[in-house]
Amino acid sequence: MNAAPPVTVTEYTDPGCVWSWAAEPRLRWLRLRYGHLLAWRQVFGVQIADLRAERPDFDPRADAPEYLRRWASVAERTGTPLTTRLHWMHGSTAPAGRAAIAARDQGDAVAARVLRRLREAVFLHGEPADTPPRVRAALAGVPGLDPERLLAAMESAEVRTRLRADAAETRRVHPATAAAAATGPGTPAPGHPVAEGSGHRYAFPTLVLTAGARTIVLPGFRGTEEYEAALTELLPGSTGRARPLPPADRLLRETGSLTGPEVALLAGGRPPTDAVRVRTGTGDVWLPRAADAAPSATPSVERSAS
């Protein structure tokens, strides 16, 4: 029998968090290079439980430009592609969180594609999947997905309980988190714990790496060198066991899209060969040429062959 991976990584995240979208290339790098050494857990923390409860005057369409402006500042600093129009702001990220959890029952590859699509729905299409019909629309055509099974599961008591457990775990912040957020080489999002009522939750994304009795917390938007240093501290010699990164065409097949930061970090700046590039105001997206189209809600300033 194969031994269990020596390091556990717990990723606290949310499908509707712009910093989690921006950090996706870096976390994907960590999984690709060192995934064989890691037992990876994703915990969906419900960034927004009910925006109407927080803001009684909340209007999902009228208030959308305000939220898009906030996201644009993140996209501009990170090169992350972002829609130029947010059609509505999600009143809750819980439906997307339930969909992401429900997808796990259909396998890891399907779950990864579902989470990617849920993020694209918000940040590329400008159409957050915040109701079951919108989840269905966002996930249309995901390879291997049984959408009816997912939609039934996401409304089940079991999945709702699992999401509540994730949300509760996200609010049990490791004592080392605040100090960890005060360190790091000039990250624009150091990941300080977020105040909520009388308590706190992890900022998204936050990674908690554990090996035996040792734990390292890496909150916020971090560089790959910090992830690698933490892994080396917990597992000396791990850098010598890193796996090579796959070519861009395989990366594109795995996710159905590639962003500019992913091409730069994961493919050495070499875009996929059989793809269409879509330029947004803050970054590029490559889509399979077979699809030959960006989704209609994706900003398309210029389209050219790569």
C-alpha positions as CSV (number, residue, x, y, z in Angstrom):
1,M,0.0,0.0,0.0
2,N,1.2,3.5,-0.7
3,A,2.0,5.6,2.3
4,A,-0.1,8.7,3.0
5,P,1.3,12.0,1.8
6,P,3.5,13.4,4.5
7,V,2.1,17.0,4.4
8,T,-1.6,18.0,4.8
9,V,-2.7,21.3,3.1
10,T,-6.0,22.8,4.1
11,E,-7.1,25.5,1.8
12,Y,-9.7,27.9,3.1
13,T,-11.4,29.5,0.1
14,D,-14.7,30.6,-1.5
15,P,-15.9,30.4,-5.1
16,G,-16.8,34.1,-5.0
17,C,-13.6,35.5,-3.6
18,V,-11.6,37.6,-6.0
19,W,-8.3,37.0,-4.2
20,S,-8.9,33.2,-4.5
21,W,-9.4,33.7,-8.2
22,A,-6.2,35.7,-8.4
23,A,-4.3,33.1,-6.4
24,E,-5.5,30.1,-8.4
25,P,-2.4,30.0,-10.7
26,R,-0.1,29.9,-7.7
27,L,-2.1,27.2,-5.9
28,R,-2.3,25.2,-9.0
29,W,1.5,25.5,-9.3
30,L,1.9,24.0,-5.8
31,R,-0.5,21.1,-6.6
32,L,1.2,20.4,-9.9
33,R,4.8,20.5,-8.5
34,Y,4.2,18.9,-5.1
35,G,0.8,17.3,-5.1
36,H,2.2,13.8,-4.7
37,L,3.6,15.0,-1.3
38,L,0.4,16.6,-0.2
39,A,-3.0,15.6,1.1
40,W,-5.1,18.5,0.0
41,R,-8.3,19.6,1.6
42,Q,-10.5,22.4,0.4
43,V,-12.7,24.1,3.0
44,F,-15.4,26.5,1.6
45,G,-15.8,29.3,4.2
46,V,-18.9,31.2,2.9
47,Q,-17.5,34.6,2.4
48,I,-21.0,36.1,2.1
49,A,-23.8,34.3,4.0
50,D,-26.6,36.9,3.3
51,L,-25.6,40.3,1.9
52,R,-29.2,41.5,2.4
53,A,-28.9,40.9,6.1
54,E,-25.7,42.9,6.2
55,R,-27.1,45.7,4.0
56,P,-30.9,45.9,4.0
57,D,-30.8,48.3,1.1
58,F,-28.7,45.9,-1.0
59,D,-29.7,45.7,-4.7
60,P,-27.9,43.0,-6.6
61,R,-28.0,44.8,-9.9
62,A,-27.7,48.4,-8.9
63,D,-24.9,47.7,-6.4
64,A,-22.9,45.5,-8.8
65,P,-20.7,48.3,-10.2
66,E,-19.5,49.1,-6.7
67,Y,-18.3,45.5,-6.2
68,L,-16.8,45.3,-9.6
69,R,-14.7,48.4,-8.9
70,R,-13.2,46.7,-5.9
71,W,-12.4,43.5,-7.8
72,A,-10.9,45.6,-10.6
73,S,-8.2,46.9,-8.3
74,V,-7.2,43.4,-7.4
75,A,-7.2,42.3,-11.1
76,E,-5.1,45.3,-12.1
77,R,-2.5,44.5,-9.5
78,T,-2.3,40.8,-10.3
79,G,-2.9,40.6,-14.0
80,T,-6.0,38.5,-13.4
81,P,-8.6,38.7,-16.2
82,L,-11.9,40.2,-15.1
83,T,-15.2,41.0,-16.8
84,T,-15.9,44.6,-17.6
85,R,-19.6,44.1,-16.5
86,L,-21.0,42.4,-13.4
87,H,-24.6,41.8,-14.2
88,W,-25.5,41.2,-10.6
89,M,-23.8,40.8,-7.3
90,H,-24.3,37.5,-5.5
91,G,-26.3,38.0,-2.3
92,S,-24.7,34.8,-0.9
93,T,-21.8,32.6,-1.9
94,A,-23.4,29.6,-0.1
95,P,-25.1,28.2,-3.2
96,A,-21.8,28.1,-5.1
97,G,-20.2,26.6,-2.1
98,R,-22.8,23.9,-1.9
99,A,-22.4,23.2,-5.6
100,A,-18.6,22.8,-5.2
101,I,-19.1,20.4,-2.3
102,A,-21.8,18.4,-4.1
103,A,-19.4,18.0,-7.1
104,R,-16.9,16.1,-5.0
105,D,-19.2,13.1,-5.1
106,Q,-18.6,12.9,-8.9
107,G,-14.8,12.7,-8.6
108,D,-11.8,15.0,-8.1
109,A,-11.5,16.0,-11.8
110,V,-15.2,16.9,-12.0
111,A,-15.0,18.8,-8.7
112,A,-12.0,20.8,-9.9
113,R,-13.7,21.8,-13.2
114,V,-16.9,22.7,-11.3
115,L,-15.1,25.0,-9.0
116,R,-13.2,26.6,-11.9
117,R,-16.5,27.2,-13.7
118,L,-18.1,28.7,-10.6
119,R,-15.3,31.2,-10.4
120,E,-15.4,32.0,-14.1
121,A,-19.1,32.6,-13.8
122,V,-18.4,35.5,-11.4
123,F,-15.1,36.9,-12.6
124,L,-15.2,36.3,-16.4
125,H,-18.9,36.1,-17.2
126,G,-20.1,38.6,-14.6
127,E,-23.0,36.2,-13.8
128,P,-22.5,34.7,-10.3
129,A,-24.1,31.3,-9.8
130,D,-26.1,32.2,-6.7
131,T,-29.3,30.1,-7.4
132,P,-29.8,26.6,-8.6
133,P,-30.8,27.7,-12.1
134,R,-27.7,29.9,-12.3
135,V,-25.6,27.0,-11.1
136,R,-27.0,24.9,-13.9
137,A,-26.3,27.6,-16.5
138,A,-22.7,28.1,-15.2
139,L,-21.9,24.4,-15.3
140,A,-23.4,23.5,-18.7
141,G,-21.0,21.3,-20.6
142,V,-18.6,20.5,-17.8
143,P,-17.0,17.2,-18.9
144,G,-18.1,14.2,-16.9
145,L,-20.6,16.1,-14.8
146,D,-24.1,14.8,-14.1
147,P,-25.8,18.2,-13.6
148,E,-29.1,16.8,-12.3
149,R,-27.3,14.7,-9.7
150,L,-25.3,17.8,-8.6
151,L,-28.4,20.0,-8.4
152,A,-30.2,17.5,-6.3
153,A,-27.2,17.0,-4.0
154,M,-26.5,20.7,-3.5
155,E,-30.0,21.1,-2.0
156,S,-29.7,18.1,0.2
157,A,-29.5,18.2,4.0
158,E,-26.2,16.4,3.8
159,V,-24.5,19.0,1.6
160,R,-25.9,21.8,3.6
161,T,-24.5,20.3,6.8
162,R,-21.1,19.8,5.1
163,L,-21.0,23.5,4.1
164,R,-22.0,24.6,7.6
165,A,-19.2,22.5,9.0
166,D,-16.8,24.1,6.5
167,A,-18.0,27.6,7.5
168,A,-17.5,26.8,11.2
169,E,-14.0,25.4,10.7
170,T,-13.1,28.6,8.7
171,R,-14.0,30.6,11.9
172,R,-11.7,28.6,14.1
173,V,-8.6,30.6,13.2
174,H,-5.2,29.1,14.0
175,P,-3.4,31.2,16.6
176,A,-0.4,31.7,14.3
177,T,-2.4,33.3,11.5
178,A,-2.2,37.0,12.7
179,A,1.6,36.8,13.0
180,A,1.9,35.0,9.7
181,A,-0.1,37.8,8.0
182,A,2.4,40.3,9.3
183,T,5.2,38.7,7.4
184,G,5.9,38.2,3.7
185,P,7.6,40.1,0.9
186,G,5.2,42.9,0.2
187,T,2.1,40.9,-0.8
188,P,-0.9,43.1,-1.7
189,A,-3.1,40.8,0.4
190,P,-1.3,39.6,3.5
191,G,-4.4,37.7,4.7
192,H,-5.1,39.2,8.1
193,P,-8.0,37.4,9.9
194,V,-11.3,39.0,9.0
195,A,-13.4,40.3,11.9
196,E,-17.0,38.9,12.0
197,G,-19.1,40.0,14.9
198,S,-17.3,38.9,18.0
199,G,-15.0,36.5,16.2
200,H,-12.8,36.1,13.1
201,R,-12.5,33.9,10.0
202,Y,-9.6,33.1,7.8
203,A,-9.0,35.5,4.9
204,F,-9.3,33.8,1.5
205,P,-7.3,32.1,0.4
206,T,-5.4,30.8,3.4
207,L,-3.3,27.6,3.4
208,V,-2.6,25.7,6.6
209,L,0.2,23.2,6.1
210,T,0.6,20.4,8.7
211,A,3.2,17.6,9.1
212,G,3.0,15.7,12.3
213,A,2.9,18.2,15.2
214,R,4.2,21.1,13.1
215,T,1.9,23.7,11.4
216,I,2.7,26.6,9.1
217,V,0.0,29.1,8.2
218,L,0.3,31.0,4.9
219,P,-2.6,33.4,4.6
220,G,-3.6,35.7,1.7
221,F,-2.0,36.2,-1.7
222,R,1.4,34.6,-1.4
223,G,4.3,33.9,-3.8
224,T,5.3,30.4,-4.9
225,E,8.6,30.8,-3.1
226,E,6.8,31.1,0.2
227,Y,4.8,27.9,-0.5
228,E,8.0,26.1,-1.4
229,A,9.9,27.4,1.7
230,A,7.1,26.3,4.0
231,L,7.1,22.8,2.4
232,T,10.8,22.6,2.7
233,E,10.7,23.5,6.3
234,L,8.1,20.8,7.0
235,L,9.6,18.2,4.6
236,P,13.4,18.8,4.1
237,G,14.5,17.8,0.6
238,S,11.1,18.2,-0.9
239,T,12.3,20.6,-3.6
240,G,14.3,17.7,-5.1
241,R,11.1,15.8,-5.5
242,A,9.2,18.4,-7.4
243,R,7.5,17.2,-10.6
244,P,7.9,19.0,-13.9
245,L,5.0,21.2,-15.1
246,P,2.9,19.9,-18.0
247,P,2.7,21.8,-21.3
248,A,0.1,24.5,-21.9
249,D,-2.1,22.3,-24.0
250,R,-2.5,19.8,-21.3
251,L,-3.1,22.5,-18.7
252,L,-5.9,23.9,-21.0
253,R,-7.5,20.5,-21.4
254,E,-7.6,20.1,-17.6
255,T,-9.5,23.3,-16.9
256,G,-11.1,24.4,-20.2
257,S,-9.4,27.8,-20.0
258,L,-6.0,29.3,-19.1
259,T,-5.4,32.8,-17.8
260,G,-2.5,35.0,-18.6
261,P,-0.9,34.4,-15.1
262,E,-1.3,30.7,-15.5
263,V,0.4,30.8,-18.9
264,A,3.3,32.8,-17.4
265,L,3.7,30.8,-14.2
266,L,2.8,27.3,-15.3
267,A,3.8,27.2,-19.0
268,G,6.8,29.5,-19.1
269,G,5.0,32.1,-21.0
270,R,4.2,29.7,-23.9
271,P,0.5,29.7,-24.6
272,P,-1.4,26.6,-25.8
273,T,-1.1,26.0,-29.5
274,D,-4.7,25.2,-30.5
275,A,-6.4,28.0,-28.6
276,V,-8.1,31.4,-29.0
277,R,-6.9,34.3,-26.9
278,V,-9.5,36.7,-25.4
279,R,-8.2,39.9,-24.1
280,T,-9.9,41.6,-21.1
281,G,-9.1,44.9,-19.6
282,T,-6.8,43.4,-17.0
283,G,-5.5,40.1,-18.5
284,D,-5.8,37.4,-21.1
285,V,-7.8,34.2,-21.3
286,W,-7.1,31.3,-23.6
287,L,-10.0,29.0,-24.7
288,P,-9.9,25.8,-26.7
289,R,-10.2,26.6,-30.4
290,A,-12.8,23.9,-30.8
291,A,-15.1,26.0,-28.6
292,D,-14.0,29.0,-30.8
293,A,-15.8,31.5,-28.6
294,A,-15.5,33.2,-25.3
295,P,-18.7,33.1,-23.3
296,S,-20.9,36.0,-24.4
297,A,-20.5,37.7,-21.0
298,T,-16.7,37.5,-21.1
299,P,-15.1,40.8,-22.1
300,S,-13.6,40.5,-25.6
301,V,-11.6,43.5,-26.5
302,E,-9.5,41.6,-29.0
303,R,-9.5,38.0,-30.1
304,S,-6.4,36.5,-31.9
305,A,-4.8,33.1,-32.5
306,S,-2.0,32.1,-30.2
